[in-house]
């Protein structure tokens, strides 16, 4: 896959393009504290069937943070900017965790979105009830102890690495209950077919919270993956790939 950059609102946004040139476009959006590398186990499957656009979201991977606050609304706007730069008007999205939340937001406003797959993604501020204390307690000591590999990759890749600012920005995004945060009931505006996935042992997204999406999207497909926690795309890539293939038939 070939790397490109888009300059936008003070940031250099990194993305990669590859896969099958004449195939449907699939945008890959990773999770918080992650990068394009989150999809490493799936890329060998996806690149044979899709034209892939993989984005390091603002402040992550090789993308700098820039001059604006990191919010789900801003992240969605960044993706729109990149796709407009590429003259892409129709696309599907595979979003993991925060990337899935961004995908939901894009789906509420961008009617060029053809299909949406989310993995372990919050969609409503009510989803914070069980994880708020964990998000609020997040600090450098915690991430160094429990996310050592992600932090190592961050410092190796990011040209303006600033761990304290990165953590603060992510906490603010995760705890944002304003209009720039979670899409909430606006998910009902999504016109594209949706497949929502979680691991059965996901400690961030409960089965109840994922299933509540059906109240707003009656035709949604829900998948609770056995033998997986939050990172289904790394823990059970074959099961996820089988579901993606069925979803795109």
N, C-alpha and C positions, 0 to 999 in steps of 0.2 A: 504494500500500500504506500502511496506517495503522500508526503506531508505538504500542507499549505498553511498560510496564515491570513487572518482577516484582522485589520486594524479597526477597532470600534470602541468608542467611549474610553479612550486611554489605555485599552488593553490590546495585546496581541493574542488573538484567539487561534489556537492550533487545531487543525483537523486533518484527517487522512481520508483519502479516496482510493478505492480499489474494488476488487471483486469482478463480477461479470458485467462488462460494459453496457450491454443492451438489455439488462435485466431490470426488474422493478427496483426502485430506490428504497433503501432501508437505512434510516438514520439511527446510529447507536449512541445512547446517552448513558454515561456511567453514574455511579453513586458518589456520595460525599466521601471525602478523603481518598477518592479513587482517581482513575484516569482511563483512557482508552484501553489500557492493558487489562481492565476488568473483564473484557470480552475475549481474552486470549484463547480460552478453551472452546469458544463457539465460532470464532472466525474461520477455522478450517471448513466448517459446515456451511456457514453463511456465504462465504465468498464464491462458492460454486453456483449459487442460486440468486444472489442479489448484487446490485450495484451499491456498494457500502460507502456511507459517509459517517465516519467516526469522529466525534468531537470531544476534545478536552474542554470541559466547561470552565467558565471564568474562574481563575485562581488555581485551577487544578492541572496536573500533568505539565505540559509545556505552555499552557495559557497563563498569562499574567492576570492580576486582579483588576488593574485599571483604576479609573477615577470614580466609579459609582459603587453603591452598596450591592452586595451579593444577595439577591432575592430570587425566588422562583420566577417572578414576573420578569426580572432582568435576564435571567438565564434563558427563558423562552424567547425574549426579544433578541438575544445574542444568536440563538439558533436560526431565527427568521432572517437575521442579517446575513449569516453565512449562506443560507440557502438562496437568498435573493442574489448574493454575489455570484452564486453558481448557476443562476437562472433556473432553479428548480422550483416548480409549482405544485407537483404532485409527489407524495412520498409517504412511506410508512415509518413507524418509529418503534424501536425496541429500547425501552428505558428501564434501567435497574435502579431501584431505591430512589434517590433524588432525581435521577434521570426519568423515572416513571412519573414522578410528580410533575416534572417539566412537561412530559408528554401529555398528561391530562390537561394542563393549561393550554398547550398548543392546540389540542383537540377541540377546546371550547371556542376558539376564535379562528383557527386556520382550516378552512374547508377543503384545502388541498390535501389534508391528511387522509390517507386511504385506509390504513389499519393501524391500531395501537396495541402493542404488547407491553405490559408492565410487570416487573418482578420485584416483589417486596416493597411496593411504593405506597406511601401515605397519600391520601387524597382529600382529607378533611382535617381541620384543626382539632376536631374532637378526638382524632387518632393520637393526640399528644397526651391524653390523660394518663396512659400507662407508662409513658417514656419521658415525660417532662422532667422529672427529677434527675434522670440520667443525663439528659441534654444540658440541664442547668449546671451540673457538677463537672462537666467536661473541662479539662485543663491540660496543660502540657505534660504533667506527670502521668495522667491517665493515658493519653495517646501514645506517649513513649513506652508505656508498659504493655498496652494491649493492641497497639497499631504500629508496632515497630517497623514492620515490613513496608507498610504504606508510607510512613514518614521517611524511610530510607529512599524509596522511589521518588518521593516528592522533592527531596533535596538534590537528588541526582538529575531530575528532569527540569525543575522549574527555574527559569532564569532570574526570578526575583523572589526566591523563597523567603518567607517570613512566617514561621510556624505560629507565633502568638497571634498575628493578624489573621492568619488563615483560620485558626480555631475560633477566634472571636467572630469572624464573618459567617462561618458555618453555623455557630450557635444562634446568631441573630436570625439567619434564614430559617432554621428549624423551628424556632420559637415565634416566628412572625405570624400573628393572627390577623393582620390587616389585609387590605385588598391586594397587596403585593405577594401574599403568601399562598396558602393552599387554595385550590379551586373551589372546594366545598360543594354546595349544591349546584354550582355552575357546570359540573360534570354532565348534568342532564342535557346540556347543549351539544355534547359530542355527537356527531353524526356518523363517525367511522365505527366499524366493528371493533370491539375491545376484547382482548384476552388478558385477564388479570391473574397473575401467578404469585404464589408464596410457598415457601418451604413449611412443612408441617411444624417445625420447631423454631420458626422465625420469632425472635424475641422483640422485634421492632414493630411488626405488623401482625395483629391478631387475626384469626380466622373470622371472628365476628365483624371486625372493621372492614375486612376485604369483602365479605358477603353483603355488607350494607350497601355496597355499590349497586346491587340489583334493584334497590328502591328507586334509583334514578336512571339506571340503564337496564331495563328489563331483559334485553337481549344479550347482555354481557356473558362471556364465557369465563368461568372461574375454575382455577386449577390449584389444588393443594398437594404439593409434591412430597411424597414420602422420602425419608432418608436424607432430608435437607433442612437447613436452617435458613438464614437470611440470604446467603450467597448461592442461590440455586444454580446460577449460570456457571459457577465453579464446582459446585458439589454434585450436581446431577445434569451435566450438559446434554447427555444423550436423551434424557426424558424431556428436557426443555426443547431440544431440537425436534423431537417427534411431534410435540405440540405445535411448534411453529410451522412445520410442514403441513399438518392438518388444517391449521388456521388459514393458511394461504392457498388451499385447494379451492 
